[in-house]
């Protein structure tokens, strides 16, 4: 990038000097400065002769000395004239246009690139900025691929795809621009690549370790994948560490991609039992992807905050594990919302993770089945909202289950469960449920719905503790379900059913007839219903000795 300097040589008395020797130095020194006779010359000179009218024109190269460098100019002539010095001269007439970079060039000084200057790659040309770089939201680099432009740490405050010709005009392919910006940001030690408002089209992106493309908000910045053959976003690691993701934007899919083969919106996996460490999704919407919106294998210490996964042809999010290895752990889901996906809203296999204010929602014409499947150990689900939205039919309601917990030591605390055939289904160990609010509010349901279940504890479950407070009712039920041998436990707002025994909220106990059970342990008894052999029901008790006492026989 060249700056033009043109003037007329005069001595200290203002007399024009023709034929004077004009020499150039760095300001305040005797260090000779290179100058050029034309804007395109590649041959450096250190002096020039003034013309017949005393004028001269030379060019300084800003990439050689930086745009803040000032210079000293010395005029001299043969004879009795003393030399005359001008110091701290700053050229400011930049030559706009395209500058070809055909070799590896290191820019060791601060440069500010104005709009209208374009560096174009030729051959093996690269540019390494180590002394400071500044430019606005306009193209500076052309033809440079990922890694051709580098910035030393601390040399640049922000990196934009616009520097490589990127633009959110919903027409330009920004794949190269965004990829190059991510690579350059990483060399500079930056965390973010900043995207402006608008829609950035691209094919597919692989986000390197430590980098987060960041927009202006989910409503203002959209990145739209046009690829029909791969995942929209792939998160890459370095040494098993990711520390990358997306922030403040919406990830969308083009019409062709939406109609194409199944591919994920966001994908991360190590390909081994190693965890996907520290991924970051914050203030992100993932929508209309032709597969799961988000698919992560073994995330560890991941952050999923204010994330919406909606209208995807697949699950809203899948958190799974690699083969038979232990799943990832300690992930935080804060205000995560899965809505109106063709597949299951949430399917998560993780350990020690927290789901806070999580929404698993579906509505008319969308998914029917298990809304929120959780597996793994020690997970907390707090204030969840799991609903079949709108006014669904009773048939649709009975097809939907809120949470299915097949994990170990899960805490389900509070939350709202609406229009579900089964609100919470337990096939787990040590689950604790506190104060869920379970409601059928569809206009298709008047008061109750036969077959609907609040909490179901399967025979395969080992232990469950339920503290159940039905809002709007006056009763409070706390029950402990342990080591079920057969059948299931069902907890509704009317009764608790354990292995065929019904403990009614109306005050009665109901049981089905069974064969005489085995004798119980010492200091206990087993109360049960049996048939007397003549078709009459009897209430009986069996004691540790094996003896049976008939308490009452059906009249």
BELURVEN-V95380 format. One record per run of one state. SS is the DSSP state (H for helix, E for strand, - for the rest). FROM is the first residue (numbers start at 1). LEN is the number of residues. If there is no record, write none. Layout:
[[SS & FROM & LEN] [SS & FROM & LEN]]
This chain:
[[- & 1 & 1] [E & 2 & 7] [- & 9 & 1] [E & 10 & 1] [- & 11 & 5] [E & 16 & 1] [- & 17 & 4] [E & 21 & 6] [- & 27 & 5] [E & 32 & 1] [- & 33 & 2] [E & 35 & 2] [- & 37 & 8] [E & 45 & 1] [- & 46 & 1] [E & 47 & 3] [- & 50 & 5] [E & 55 & 7] [H & 62 & 4] [- & 66 & 5] [E & 71 & 6] [- & 77 & 7] [E & 84 & 6] [- & 90 & 3] [E & 93 & 2] [- & 95 & 2] [E & 97 & 5] [- & 102 & 2] [E & 104 & 4] [- & 108 & 3] [E & 111 & 2] [- & 113 & 4] [E & 117 & 5] [- & 122 & 4] [E & 126 & 4] [- & 130 & 3] [E & 133 & 2] [- & 135 & 6] [E & 141 & 2] [- & 143 & 6] [E & 149 & 3] [- & 152 & 8] [E & 160 & 1] [H & 161 & 4] [- & 165 & 4] [E & 169 & 5] [- & 174 & 1] [H & 175 & 13] [- & 188 & 4] [E & 192 & 3] [- & 195 & 3] [E & 198 & 5] [- & 203 & 2] [E & 205 & 3] [- & 208 & 4] [E & 212 & 3] [- & 215 & 6] [E & 221 & 5] [- & 226 & 7] [E & 233 & 3] [- & 236 & 2] [E & 238 & 1] [- & 239 & 2] [E & 241 & 1] [- & 242 & 3] [E & 245 & 9] [- & 254 & 1] [H & 255 & 4] [- & 259 & 7] [E & 266 & 3] [- & 269 & 7] [E & 276 & 2] [- & 278 & 2] [E & 280 & 8] [- & 288 & 6] [E & 294 & 4] [- & 298 & 1] [E & 299 & 2] [- & 301 & 2] [E & 303 & 8] [- & 311 & 6] [E & 317 & 4] [- & 321 & 8] [E & 329 & 1] [- & 330 & 2] [E & 332 & 3] [- & 335 & 2] [E & 337 & 3] [- & 340 & 6] [E & 346 & 4] [- & 350 & 1] [E & 351 & 1] [- & 352 & 2] [E & 354 & 3] [- & 357 & 2] [E & 359 & 4] [- & 363 & 7] [E & 370 & 6] [- & 376 & 1] [E & 377 & 1] [- & 378 & 2] [E & 380 & 3] [- & 383 & 2] [E & 385 & 4] [- & 389 & 5] [H & 394 & 6] [- & 400 & 1] [E & 401 & 5] [- & 406 & 2] [E & 408 & 1] [- & 409 & 2] [E & 411 & 3] [- & 414 & 2] [E & 416 & 3] [- & 419 & 3] [E & 422 & 5] [- & 427 & 2] [E & 429 & 1] [- & 430 & 1] [E & 431 & 4] [- & 435 & 2] [E & 437 & 3] [- & 440 & 13] [E & 453 & 5] [- & 458 & 5] [E & 463 & 7] [- & 470 & 6] [E & 476 & 7] [- & 483 & 6] [E & 489 & 3] [- & 492 & 3] [E & 495 & 4] [- & 499 & 2] [E & 501 & 4] [- & 505 & 4] [E & 509 & 2] [- & 511 & 2] [E & 513 & 1] [- & 514 & 11] [E & 525 & 7] [- & 532 & 5] [E & 537 & 7] [- & 544 & 4] [E & 548 & 6] [- & 554 & 2]]
